[in-house]
Amino acid sequence: MRKLIFCLALLIPVLSFGQLADSTQRLVHVRGAVNFRDVGGYKTTDGRQVKWNRVFRSASIQGLTPSDMDTLRAKHIYTVIDFRGKQESAQAPDRLLPNTDYLLSPAGSDDGMMSKEQMSKMFKGEGFLEDFYGKGGIKYFGERYRPLFQKLLAMNDTTAMLYHCTGGRDRTGMATALFLYTLGVPRQTINEDFTASNTYLRPMMGKMMKPMAEHTGMSVEQLNKKMELRPELLDIFFDALKTEYGSVEAFMQKELGIGESETSILKKKYTI
């Protein structure tokens, strides 16, 4: 399970064409990061809308440029949650605004490096991604995402939050799915936001896939297929929570400290 994280951070999917219709507003155009987007704007089942400019998701932000920092400043992003492992984050430290409330939340993230042989064996096998979202990952979900939701509860109304991992797709994707689910966003919309990473991360294809294909002896096409984000992965994620805890809400209450009253607070803070 832990060894899987490093490979997920390196392998970026490019097959899905889940580009959202509102991408011109949702995608934050920065030079030094990819898959940086606003989580706002989505409609909820009770007719409300997730607020724009409050919560953002991204891939690694160690490469942000001075102009990118101006963008963070303009968007008041002074809270950052990092889902990477300790070694993973140390090798590529975040670029942050002064006085940013930064928190590393590394539960389940691999702090070691895999050999070419280990990577090749894993990717030639079956079901590693499904295991990451389900049975193999369930023991980490509470510890990983509790800090995020506690910060969401505590954050004032004049600042914004950014959370990220390395590719901004798996650990970050599950975090976004939980956040939008809590606010009452329909699963279809959550799925579309999740699979949109396939499109937003496409520019990294040449840099990532070719050397990985050489390491594993697999074709780029085979690796793309293995790593493509699909709605079924979120089904596995939510089903794992239901199997382990009885319901997603029970997981939220027990592991994240988000019960009915906290859910109500989050809806008031992050929807209009």
N, C-alpha and C positions, 0 to 999 in steps of 0.2 A: 504493500500500500504506500509506504513512505517513498520508496524508490520511484513510484509512478509519478510523483509530483514533478521531479526534475524534468522528466520527458514531456509532460504536459506543458511545462513552461517553454520548452523548445519547439515543440511541434504545433504549428498554427494551421487551423483548418481553412480550406479555400473553396470547397465545393458548393456549399449552400449559397443560394442567391436570396437571402432573407433581408435585403435592403429595405428599410422601412420608408414609407412614403414621405414621412416628415423629417427625413435625415438632414435636410438643409438647416433645420432648426435644432435638431437633436445632437448632431455631431459637433463637438468642439474642435475647431481647427487649430491645432498646435503643431509645431514642427518636430518637437522632441518626444512625442508619444503617439501611439495608435489606439484605436478603439476607445477613445475618450469621448464620452457622450452623457447627455443629460438624461436622467431617469424620469423626468417629469412629462406632463402632457397626456398621460394615458387616462382614459375614462374608466371609472369604476362601475360596479354593478348597481350601485345606488344612485347613479347619475352625477357623481362628483368627478373631479379631475385631479390627478396628482400635480402638485405645484412644480412649475419650472424653476430652475436656478436654486434648488435647495440640496439636491443629492445627485452626485455624479459617479460614474464608473469609468475605469480605464485599465489599460495595460500598464506596464512599468513606466514610472515617471522620472527615472534617473537622468534622462537625456533632455529634459525641458530646457529651452533656451531662455535668454533674458526676456524676449518678447512673450514667450509662453508664461513666464512668471507674472508679467503684466496682465495676462489673461486670467490667471488664477486670482490675482489681486482684484481685478474688476468683478469677478464672480464671487468674491469674498470666501474663497475656499481656504479656511483656516482650521479645518479638522480633517485628518487623513488617517484611514485605517488600512493597514498593509497586511494582506493575507499570506505573504511569502514566508519561507522559513528563515531562521536566523542567519545561516550562511548565505542563503539565496539573496537576502536583503543586504547583507554586508558587502557582497560582491558588486552590488549596483544600488548604492544608497539613493533614496528619494531626494529630489530637489524640492525644497519646501520654502514657503514664505516665512519670514521672521515671526516668531511667536505662534507658529502652527502647533496645534494639539495633535501630535503624532502618536499612534499606537500600533505596535507590531502585534499581530494576532496569528501566530504561526502554527496552531494546532494541526497536526497531520501533515505538515509540509516537510519535505525531505531536506535534510541538511547535508547530505552526502552526494558524491558524484558517482554515477554508474559507469562501469566499463562498457566498451563497445559490445562485448559479448553479452553482457547482461541486458543491454538495451535491445540488441538484436533478438534475443530469446523472448523478451517480453512482447515486442511488437509482432513477432511471428506467431504468438499465441492468440487466444481468443478471449474476449470479454473483459480486458483490463480496464477499459473506460467505463463499462457498465458497473464493474466492481467499485470503481472510484466514486461513482455517484450513489451506490447502494450499500451492499453488505459490508464492503471493505472500508467505506468512509463513515458509516453511521456513528462510530464511536468518537469521531472528531467534530461532528457538526455543531454540537452544543458549545464546546469550548471555543471553537473558531468564530462562531457568529454571535455569541453573547456580548462581547465588547461593542460590536457594531450597533446592536439594538439598544444597549444601554446608553451609548453616545447619542443615538437618534432621539432618545427620550430626553436627554439632558441638554442637547444643543439649543442655543438661543435662536431667536427668529431673525437675527441680522447676519448670520454667517451660514456658510454652506459646507457640505461634507463631500469628500472624495474617498472612495474605497477602491482597492485595486489588488491585483496579483502580478504575475509576469506577463501573461498573455491577455489578461482581462476577460477570460472566457469561462473557465471551469469554476474555480473557487469564487471568483467575482460573479459568475453567472448564477450560481446557487444562492449567493447573498441577495442578488437582485430579485430572483424568483421569490424568496421568502419575504422581502420587503414589499414587493408589489402584491403578493398574496395577502399579506396582512392588511394592506390598504383596500382590498376588495377589487383588485384589477382582475378581469376574467383570465382564465388559464390560456385561452387562445392568444391573447395579447402578450401574456408572459412568455409563451412559447416563441412568439415572433421576435420579441426583444432578445431572447436567449440565442436563437439561431442567427440573428443579424450579425453576430460576431464572425460568422463565416465570411461575410462580405467585407466588414470593416477591417478584417485582418488579412485580406487577400494580398495587399502589397508586400507582405513579408514572405510570400510563398517561395520565391527564388532563393532568398537568403537562408531559409530554414529547411526546406524540403530536400533540396539536392544533396547537401552534405549528410543529412540524416539517411537518405536513401543509400548513400555510399557506405555508411556505418552498418546498416542493417542488411544490405543485400536485397532490399525490396525496391520496387519502383516508386516514383513519386506518386503515381496514381493510386497505388495500394496504400501508401501512407495517408494520402488525402482521405481515402475512404474510411480508413481506421479511425481517423481523428475528426471526421465531420461531426459537428454538433447537430443533434436531432431531437425533436420533441420527446422521443421515447426516453432519452436520458433524464429529462425532468420528471417523466412518469416514474422512472426507477427511483429517483431521489425522493419524491413525495410518497411513493409506496413504501419505501424503507422507513420513513418517519411514521407512517401509519402502522406498519407492522410492529415496530419497536415500541411505540408510545400509545397506540390506539387511534390517534388522530394528529394532524399537523398542529392543531391548537394545543393539544396536550404536550407536544414537544416544545412549542413556544413557551408555554407556561412553566414547565419543569426545567428546561435547559437554558432558556433565554430570559426568563423573568417577565415574559409578556403575556399577561392574562387579559381579561375583558377590559378592565379599566385602563391598562397600558395601551391596548389596541385602540381604545377610544381616543386616548391622548395623541397617539401617532396619527390617527386619521384627522384630528383637528389641526395638528401641526403641519401635515404634509399633503393635505387635499383641500380643495376649495369647492 
